[in-house]
């Protein structure tokens, strides 16, 4: 039956997959006292894991493979490290989920079974990633059909069909549902089965807008010849393409052998091409590192996290090594470590003077070492997908420890990070500028206080006494009238251990005393941290001076202490002012994190983006606030037509009759003159295939700093609209023409089946 078809042909007969389908007992570990054996198995759909549950009020006893972020072998989770013994290491594994769902810690009955579980799950996850957009769409639709087939007879009644339509977020009236059903029920049996369900699926997924585009360009006997396709690529998609490129696309995406033999592309092949990365809004060339990585690191925007250890809020939320792993796996290249004296002589990391939980400093360093440069390459569709970056990671230390525990911090970093830890300048003589990301590949850079100047490394002079200092964020938050911290506690100065001081090479923290003072007195490696209000004020009132400061120095910005819920500030004005380390709370989904994800989506997800030239050369007169004439003005007319959306997710799954009323917002973020937002009308009761065909135009002055963000919302007349999905990218990374836009969840994960279809044109303004 078509309801049992699955896009997993490559795994058919696979031993590990067969093992998962049979399933077996696994020990679920929640705490030292809660360890219980449960049955787990892969569902016949190859996409859902069923598990035994002994709860009185049983919730859903399944989870979808789509919801799994990663599977990790061994005792890699905090739970397994804390609640199991070292001798079961080879039998342990953890399943980590997307979003906020708690990970699943499991112990298999044997080493071989643990291996089969991990291998099997990884194969299915990898296979799901390899599905092209059309296969993902089919997989999603057939999954919904299966759920609607209540009695599991592989047939669909009219009642089941209506239930299915609601599942896929489309409301049809009784008459239309019956009409569709009757049209497909050619056997007049009162149920749909086999080819009838296939016919229903074809009618359902028919894309009228694709018909129109295809028919306009298929000028050779009703089909697209290679020349027709080339004309489409050159004239509509504005690509620099050759006949060879058109032939390659036909070879790659055409499914009809007779059409392929004539070098033709059918409508199905054309849709397949549009749904692949060649037809995506994001330029595939920017999926790999394409920028010059040999400039000094202060010439780059650097993806940066604040309070990296927190999973939630700053008052009572949990601290975790997992928070570091998640940030690093998102290519974050600057993480923060808030260090305090811990019990038993071991330094800990947590948010001081609050109820946030504590995590051992050495455990955090181990997790950072393990995941900072985990350069996994998944190869499919002739492209490499990288999970993290190989470029340097900055460890930003907020040091509140006594001398003894500082010495232990230094010892842990030296022993755990080994040769990857930068402990002296790369040069044999005193450097005069920063090294490049290329030169620092795979290295850890410590940012913190230092007792003396860097040239002491070459003169072998001792700093002598261990001086008093204040932690960096405490210091930058100080005013002349205030000597208390953000929690009203009196700030006490601490002494700095030489062993820790000596590890600070290129990122020595110093107090900011004004741009003139910094220009005359600060060495290039001496950098300041700014709380958001101070930085935003400087970006608004002294943007040009800030930009020039950042041409030779690094600046770190961090959220205000009053943001107890770990909310975020807008990073865009700080990037406009050339600030490199604009630190955000990665644990908090927000518009600001969408923008951060968009900013660093380009350049191979390396976590480093080369700043525009006008933010780097000494003679630049660029000021984002006033926009005088200069090479930064590249006036563009940006035309965008929001055509349609496909398979938008159902927001309120608890209400089976709830259907979304989608609208699309198109937003530009950049210099103040370019920042703008427009939106479509809402469409009632259709999240499956809504169509808008609405056109907008934006005038862009500084495209190199501009970002484009799509926001799809469920319209509500009486309350705030709910987010359905979003996507953000730099304007310089988009492709012109007819393009599909992927959509992401609130937390930044791809919604597998959903997307927007748009037409874009970024042209030089006349």
N, C-alpha and C positions, 0 to 999 in steps of 0.2 A: 504494500500500500504506500501511496505517496506520503502518508502521515508518518511512516517509519523511515523515510529517506533521510539520510544525514550526509553532510558534506565532509565525511571523514574517510574517504576512500583510501587515502595513503596509510591509514592505521589499521585497515581491515586485516584481521588475523594476527595483529601485533600481540606478542606474549604478555607484555605489561598491561595492555588495554584489557585483554581477556581476564587477567588477574583482578583488575579493578571491577569488572562486570560481575565477577563471582563475589568479590568483597571478602571481608574478614573482620576479626575482632581487633580493636586498637584500644590502648589505655588512654583515656582522656585525662589530662592533668590540669587542675584548676588551682590547687594549693598543695601544701605538704600533706594535708589530711584528706583532700578531695581528689582521689585518683580512681576512676571507675572505667570498667571495661564496657565498650559499646561496639555494636556492629556498624560498619560503614561499607557502602558499596556504590559503584557508579551506576546510575540509572541507564535504562536501555537507550535513552536519547543521546548518550555520550556527552551530555552537557550539564548534568545535574548530579550532585552527590546526595544520596539518601543516608540518614543516620538514625539509629535507634535513640529514643528518648523516653526517660522514665518519669517525666513531669506529669502531674495530675492534669494541669491545663496545658495540653500539648500544643505548642506553637508549631509552625511549619517545620517539618523534619527534613528539609532539604536545603541545599544552597547551590547556586548556579556557579559553574566554572567561570562565567563572565565576571563574577564578583570577586574572584581571587586575584590578588595583586602578585603574590609570589609564593613559592614553596621553598623552604630552607631546610636542608638536611643537617642533623646533629642538634646539639643543645645551643642553638643560636638565639633563642628568645630569652627574655629576662625570666619568664615563668619557668622554663625548663632548667635554666642555670640555677635558679633558686630552689626548685622543688624536686629535682631529680639528682641522682648520684652520677659521678663521672663515668662509671663503668657501663652505663647504658647509652653512652654517647652515640654509638653506631646504630642504635635502634630507634633513636628519636628523630622527629621532624616536626616542623611547624607550618601551618597554612596561614598566611597573612592576607587580609581582605582589603579591598579598596574602601575608602571612606573611614568611618569611625568604629566599624565593627571590630570587636575584640578578636585577636588571633586565636587559633586553635592549636593547642600543644598536644602532641600525640606520641605514644611509645608503641612500636610494633612488637610482635612476639619474637621476631628474629631479625638479624641484620639483613638477610636476603629479602624479607617481606618489606622492611623499611625502604630498601633500595627500589623494590618494584612499585611501591606506593609513590615515592618521589619521582621516579622515572616516568611512570604512567601519567601522573598529574602534569608533569612538565611537558610531556608530548602533546597532551590535549590542549594545554594553554598555548603552546607554540603553534599548534595547528589552527587554533581559533584566530591567532594573530595573522596567520597566513591567508585566511579567507579574504577574498576580494570583497568589495563593497556589495556586489550583487549577491554573492554567496552568503554574506552576513545578513543581508536583508531577507533572503529565502530562509535561512536558519531561524531568524527571529519570527517570521510569519508562520513557519511550520510548527515552531514551538508553541505559539499562541493557538494554532489550530488543534494541537494535541491537548492543550489545557481545556479547550472548548468541547472536545470530544469526551463528554462526561462518562459515557458507558464503555469507552475504549473499544468500540467495534470497528474503528477505522472508517466510519461513515459519518456524514454530517446531516442532521435534520435542520429544518428551518430555524427551530429554537436555538440549536447549537450554533448555527451560522450567525444569528443575531448576537449571541453571547460572544462569539469570536470577534465580530466587528467592534463591539465595545472594548474587548481586550486590546485591539490594535488602535484604539482611540479614535474611532469614527462612529458618528451617530447617523443612522439612516432611518428614514421613516418606514413604516410597515409595508407600504406599497412598493417602495424601491427595493427593500430587502426581498420581498416575495418575487418581484420581477427578476432580480438577479438570480435568485434561486431557481425559478422556473426555466430561465434561459439556459442554465447549466444542467438541469435535471433532464437530460435527453432521454433517459430510460423510463421517465415518469414513475419512478419507484418511491418518490417522497423522501429520498435521501440522496446525498451526493457521495460518490465513491470513485476511486481511481482517477481516470482521465477527466471525469466531471469536476473533481476537486482541482485538478490541474487547470482546467478551463476557467473555473472560478478564480483561481490565483492569477491567471493571465489577465482576466478582465479587471481584477482588483488593482494590479500593479501597473496597468497601462499608464504611460506618462504622455499626456496630450502635448505638453510643451516640447518634449523631445521629438514627437512626430512633426511638429511645425518646423523646428530647426533642421531636422534631417531632410524633410521634403524640399526645403528651400535650397539645400546644397547638394542633394542627390540628383545630378544632372545627366546621369548615364543610364538610361533604361530603367529609371526608378531606383537605381542604387548609386552609392558613392564610389566612383573610381578612385584610384590613387591620386589622380590629378585633382578631382573634386575635393578630396580630403586635404590635399596640399593647399588648395585655394582657401578652404575653411581655416586651416592652421595659420595661414599668412594674413588673411583679411579679417577674420573674426577674432581669432585668438592672439593676433599680433605677435606671432612667434617667428623667429628667424629659422625657417624650416626648409628642408630640401625634399625632393621626391623620395630619396632613400628613407627619410624620417617617416613619411607617410606609409611607405611599404613596410617599414618595421612595425608601425602601429597595427597595420592590417594583419601581419604575421602573428603579432602578439595577442590581439584581442578578437579577431574574427573567428566565430565558432562554426560557421557554415563552410564546409570544405569546397563546395562548387564556387561560392563567391570568392573564397581565398585563392582558388586556382586562377580566377580571372583578375586577381589583384583588386577585388571590390570589397567594400565594407557595407554590411547590411545594417539595418536599424539596431538590431540586438548588439552587434559588434560596436557600433557607434556609442550606444549607451554604456557598454562595458568600458570603453576607452574613457568616457566622461566621468565614470565612477572610480577610476584609478588615480594614482598620484599625478599622472600627466594632465589629468583634468581637474586637479585640485586647485584651490585658490592659492595654496602655499607653494612657492617656487621649489621644485625638488632639488635644484642645485644648492639651495640654502640648508638642506637637511644634513649636509656634511660641512666640516670646517672649510670655509672659502675665503675668510678674511686673512689679512697679513697678521701673523701672530708673533712677529719679531720686534714689535714696538715695546717701549717700557710699559710695565703693567699699569702705571697711572693713566695711560692712554685708553683704558678700557673701562666700560661699565662691568661690574663684577656682581654676579648673583649672590645676595647676602641675606643671612637670617639673623633675627634678633631673639634672645632667650630661646635658643635652639632646643634646649633640653625639655621645654614644656610641651605637653600634648594638648593642653586646654588653656584655662585662664591663669592669671599671675598671682592669685591669692591662695587657692587651695587645690589647683589642678595637679595631676601627676607629672613628675619628671621621669624621663625614660631615655635609655640609649636608642630605643626605636625611633624617637623623634629625630635624632641625628641621622639615622639610617635613611629615614624618609626624605629628609632635606637633601642629603648627599645624592640619593638616587634621583632627585629632581635636578641634579647638576648644580646645587647650591655650592659656591666656592669660598664662602666666608661664614664660619659658624661661631657662635658665642658660647663661652664656658664661664659661668658664674661660680667662682670657686670659694669655698668656705671651709673652715676647720671642721673635720668630722670626728666621730667617736673612734676609739681604738687607734688614734694617730693617723687615720687615712683621710685625706681631703675628699670633700663631697661637692656635688654640683646641685644647686637648687636656687630658688628666688629668695634671697635673704630676708629675714624678719617676716616671713609669711608661712602659711600652712602647706605650701607645695611640698610634695614628697622629695626625698633626697636620693641621688644616685651616685655611686662611687666614681671619683675622677678617673681612676685607672680603667674602669669598665667602659667609660665614655671614650677614652683614648684608644682602647682596643677596638671598639665599634667603628671609630673614625678610620683607624688603620685598615680595617677589613673592607670598608665600603667606599672610601674616598675615591679610589681609582678602579673600582670594579668594572672593568671595561668589557662588558659582555656584548658580543656581536651576534645578533640574530640575522641570518642571511636569508632573505626571501624576496621574490619579485625583483631580483638583481639589485637590491639596495641593502645597505647595512643600517641596522637600528641600534643605537648605542644607549645603554642604560645610564651610564655616568660618564664624566669627563676625565681626561688624563691631565688636565691643566691644574696649576697649583691651588692648594687649599690653605686659606688663612685661618689660623686658630686665634680668635679674639678673646684674650684672657681678661676677665673681670676678677682681679685678685683681692680677696679679703682675708687671706690665710696668714697665720703666724709663720715665723722663719722656718721652723722645723718642718711644717707641712708644705711650705713652698719648696723646700729642698727635695721633698718626696715627689712633688709635682714634676720638678725638673728631671728627677731620676726616672719616673714612670715614662715621661715623654721620650727621653733618650733611649731607654731600653726597649720600649714598645714600638716606637716609630723608626728606630734604627737609622740607616743611612738616608732614609727619605726626609728626615728632619734637617732643615737648614740650620747649621750651627755656626757658619762663618760666611762672609761674602763670597760670591762665585769667583771674583777677581783675586789676583795675588797682591793687589794694591788697593788703596782706599778708593771705593767707587764714587762716581760723581752723579750717577743716575741709576734708576731702577733697571734690573734685568727684565727680560721679556717673558710672557707666558710660555713661549717655546723653550727658552733656556731653563725655566723652572718646572717643566713637565714632571709630574709625579712627586713633587716636593711639598712639604708642609712648612709654612712660614708662621712664626709666632708673633702675634701683635700684643704688646703690653708695655709696661714701664721698663726703662733701662737706667742703670746707675750712672753711666758715663757715655761719652760720645763713641760712635762706632770706630773712629780711628784708633781707639785704645786697643782694638784687636790687633793692629799692626805694630803699635808701639810697646805692647806688653805692659802697659801701665795698669796698676791695680786701682780700683775705685776707692780702696781704703775702707771707709766706714759703710755700713749698711744704712742708707738714708731712709728718712720717713717719706712716705708718699700716700696719696689717696687713690682709691680705685678710679678708673678713668671716667665712668659714667657719673660717679659721685662728683668728680672734679668738674666735669663740663656742665653739670647741673647747678654748680655753685654760683651764687651772686655775691657781691660785696657785702650784702646784709645777712646772708643766710649761711649758716654752717651746719645745717641739719639735712638729712637725706629725705627722700620722697615720702618716707613713712614717719617723719617727725623725729627720727632717732638722731642723737648727736653724732656727727661723723668723727671717728677717731682715726688718726693717721696710723698707717702700719709701716713696719720696716720691710725692706725689699732684700731678698736673699740673692747673693751674687750668682749662685748656680742658675737661678731663674732669669735674672737680668741678662746673663751671657747668651741666653737663647734668643733674645730679641735682636734681630739683625736689620731687616728692611722696614720694619713697622714699629718704630718707637713712639709710644703715646706721649704727647705733650699737650699742655693747656693752650688753647687758642687765645691770643691777645690782640687780634686784629690782623688784617691783610698786610699792612706795612711792616709790622713787627715780624710776621712770618717770612716776608720777602727778604728782610735784612738779617734776621737772626736764626731762622730755622734751616736745618739741613734738609736735603730732599727726603731722607728716610724718616724724618720726624713728622708725625701725622696727628691730626686732632679729630676728636669725636664731637658731634654737634647734636643736641637734642632737637627734635623736629621743629619746635617753634622758632628757635634761634636760626636754624638752617633755612627754613621757609622765609623768614624775615630777610636774611641775607640774599636769598635767591630773588626776592622781589625788589629789594632796595639797592643791592650792590651786585647784580648778576654778573656784570662784566668783570669786576674784581674777583668774584668767586671763580669764574671760568679760568681766569689767568692764574689764580692760586692753584687750581686743580691741574694746570698744565705741567707743574713740577712736583706737586705734593699729592698725597692721597687724603681723601676726606671720608669719614664714616658718619652716617646719619642714623639715629635710632629713635623709636617711638617714645612719646612722653610717658613718664611713670604713671600718669593718671589713667592710662589705658589699661585698667585692671582686667578687662575682659579680653585682653590681647587683640584688640581691634587694630586697624592699620591706618596710616596716613597715605596721601596721594604721592607716589614716588616721582611722578612726571616732572613737576617743577624743579626737583633736585637733579634729575638727569639733564634737564635743560641747562642747569648751571654747571654741568660737567662733573658732578659728584659721582665717585665711582662706587663706593660701598654704601648703598642705600638699603639699610637693613629693615626687613619686614618680618612680622610674625607669620612664619610659614604654616603654623598649625591652624590658622584662622582663614577659612574660605571667605573671600571678599572681592569686590571689584578691584581693589588695589593689588591683590595677589593674581587676579586675572591679567592685569596689566604687566605685572612682573613676569608671569609665564609667557605672555605675548612678546615682551621685550627680548627674552632669552630663548625664544623658540628657534631663532635663526642661528647660523654659524655652528651647526652640528650639535646643538644642545651642550655647548662646551662650557657655559657659564660665564663666558667672556665675550663681550661685544665691543669692537673697535669704535671709539667715539668718532663722530664726523670730523673731517679735517679742520673745520673752522673752530672746533673746540680744542684743537691741539697745537696750532702754530702761533708763535709768540706775537706776531703783528695783527692778530685777529681783532676786529672791532665788534664782533658779534655780541648782541644783547637781546635775549629772547623777549624781553619786556617792551623794547622800543622798535626793534626790527629796522635798523637803518639799512641802506642798500649795501649789498655785498654778495660774495659767492654763495652764501647760505640761502639766498632768495632764488628758488627754482620754481617759479609759479606754475602750478599744475591745476588743471580742471579734472576733477574726479567724478565721473558719472557712474552711478550704480543702479541697477534694476534688481529689486528683490522679486524673483519670479515665483518660487514655490518652496515648500518644505516637504520632507518625507519622514514618515514614521516617528513623529515626536512622542516621547514617552508619556505614559499616563501618570499624572502627578498624584492623584488621590486614589491609590490602589484599594483603600478600604471601602470606597464607595463605588460599587461596580458600574453605576450609571453615570459616573462623573466623566465628562469629556472636556478637553481643553478648548479654549477660544484663543488661538495664538495670534500674537502680533510680533513684529520684528523691529528692534531699534538698531539703527546704524550710528555708531559714535566714532568721532575722531578725537584723539588725544595727542597733544604736541605743544608747540608754543601757544601762548594765550590766543593769538590771532587765528590759529587753526582749529582750536577746540570747539566742537560743535556736535549736535545730536539731532537725528530726525527719526520718525517712526511711521510704520504702515498702519492701516486700519486693522482692527481685529477681525478674525473670521470665526463665526459661531460653529461650535460642535464639530470641528474637524482637525484632529491632530495627525491624521494619516497622510493626507495629500492636499493640504491647504494651498491655494494659489492667490498671489497678490498682484503681480505684474505692476508694481509701483516703482517709479523712477525718482531718484534724488541726485542733486549735484552739490559738490563741495568745492570750495576754492582753497587750495593748499599753498602756503607760502614757503614753508620749510619742510619738505617731504622727508628729509633724512632723520628728523626727530619725531615724525608723526607715526601714530599707531592707529589701526583700524580695529574696532571691536563690534562684534555682532552680539545682540542679546535677544533671545526668544523668550517671550513671557506669556503667561496665561492671563488674559485680561479679566479683571474683576471690577465691576462698576462701584462696588461698595467698600472694597478694601484694597490694600496694596497688591499689585500684580505678583504672581509667583514666578520664580525663575524656572524655565524649562531647560535651557541650555545656552551656552555662550562660546565664543571663540575670538581670540585676539591675535594679531600679528603685526609686525612692522610694515608700514606702507611700502617700503622698498623691497619687501619679500613677496608681494602679491603678483599673480599672473593675470593678465588681461583676458577678456573674452567670457565665454560661458564656463562657469566654474562651480563645482560643488564645495560647500563649506562644512567641514566636520563640526559636530557640536559636543561640548564637554559638560560634565556634571558640575555642580556647585564646587566640588573638591578638585576639579581639574582632570577627571578621568574621561576617556572617550566614551560617548554613548554609541554602542556599536552600530545600530541600524539607522540612527537619525542623521539628518543633514539639511542644509539649505541649498537651494540652487539659485545662482545669481548671474548677472552679466555685469562685468566691470570694464571701465575704460579710464586709465590714468594717462592723461595727455598733456603735452606742453600747452599752457594757456596762451591764447592768441593776444 
